[in-house]
Amino acid sequence: MYEKKIPKDLNCGIVVCMEVIGGKWKACLINDINKGIKRPSELHRSHPEASLRVINQQLFELEKHNIIEKKVFPVLPPKVEYSLTETGKTLLPLIDLMLSWGNEYKSRTNISD
């Protein structure tokens, strides 16, 4: 397993927050799961510009940080669903603020995709 040469200073709350939700798709994934998109294929379709590998990696990291919960159903073919944990639900106000700020910033600056 890869170890970073410079350890992270987790004494700063911003660093801790970015460790958990930092990543191009993590905030979007949390928002999608909150809206009811729970299957991996639905999450992948929701963000076609993201690679399957990146989406899966970020789902794994969110699960590792206890933000989402993965439920595997014992059926064939395998069925997996994700849901927010209680800890994950505490991030929803932050995600909503990020969404509001981004929309307002976009409208004021004419930023494009």
MOJO-V352222 format. One record per residue. N is the residue number from 1. RES is the residue in one small letter. SS is DSSP state (A for helix, B for strand, O for the rest). PSI is psi in whole degrees, 0 to 359 (* if undefined). Layout:
BEGIN
[[N;RES;SS;PSI] [N;RES;SS;PSI]]
END
This chain:
BEGIN
[[1;m;O;140] [2;y;O;134] [3;e;O;133] [4;k;O;145] [5;k;O;325] [6;i;O;114] [7;p;O;152] [8;k;O;141] [9;d;O;97] [10;l;O;21] [11;n;O;346] [12;c;O;128] [13;g;A;326] [14;i;A;319] [15;v;A;318] [16;v;A;313] [17;c;A;315] [18;m;A;330] [19;e;A;323] [20;v;A;311] [21;i;A;1] [22;g;O;135] [23;g;O;144] [24;k;O;327] [25;w;O;353] [26;k;A;313] [27;a;A;321] [28;c;A;320] [29;l;A;317] [30;i;A;315] [31;n;A;316] [32;d;A;315] [33;i;A;322] [34;n;A;327] [35;k;A;353] [36;g;O;359] [37;i;O;110] [38;k;O;336] [39;r;O;145] [40;p;A;320] [41;s;A;325] [42;e;A;319] [43;l;A;320] [44;h;A;317] [45;r;A;329] [46;s;A;335] [47;h;O;71] [48;p;O;339] [49;e;O;347] [50;a;O;141] [51;s;O;154] [52;l;A;322] [53;r;A;316] [54;v;A;315] [55;i;A;313] [56;n;A;320] [57;q;A;316] [58;q;A;327] [59;l;A;318] [60;f;A;315] [61;e;A;320] [62;l;A;322] [63;e;A;319] [64;k;A;325] [65;h;O;7] [66;n;O;35] [67;i;O;322] [68;i;B;161] [69;e;B;136] [70;k;B;126] [71;k;B;123] [72;v;B;123] [73;f;B;136] [74;p;O;67] [75;v;O;165] [76;l;O;129] [77;p;O;158] [78;p;O;140] [79;k;B;131] [80;v;B;139] [81;e;B;146] [82;y;B;147] [83;s;B;159] [84;l;B;140] [85;t;O;175] [86;e;A;321] [87;t;A;318] [88;g;A;323] [89;k;A;334] [90;t;O;343] [91;l;O;347] [92;l;A;319] [93;p;A;322] [94;l;A;317] [95;i;A;318] [96;d;A;319] [97;l;A;320] [98;m;A;318] [99;l;A;314] [100;s;A;314] [101;w;A;315] [102;g;A;318] [103;n;A;318] [104;e;A;316] [105;y;A;316] [106;k;A;319] [107;s;A;329] [108;r;A;335] [109;t;A;357] [110;n;O;35] [111;i;O;142] [112;s;O;167] [113;d;O;*]]
END
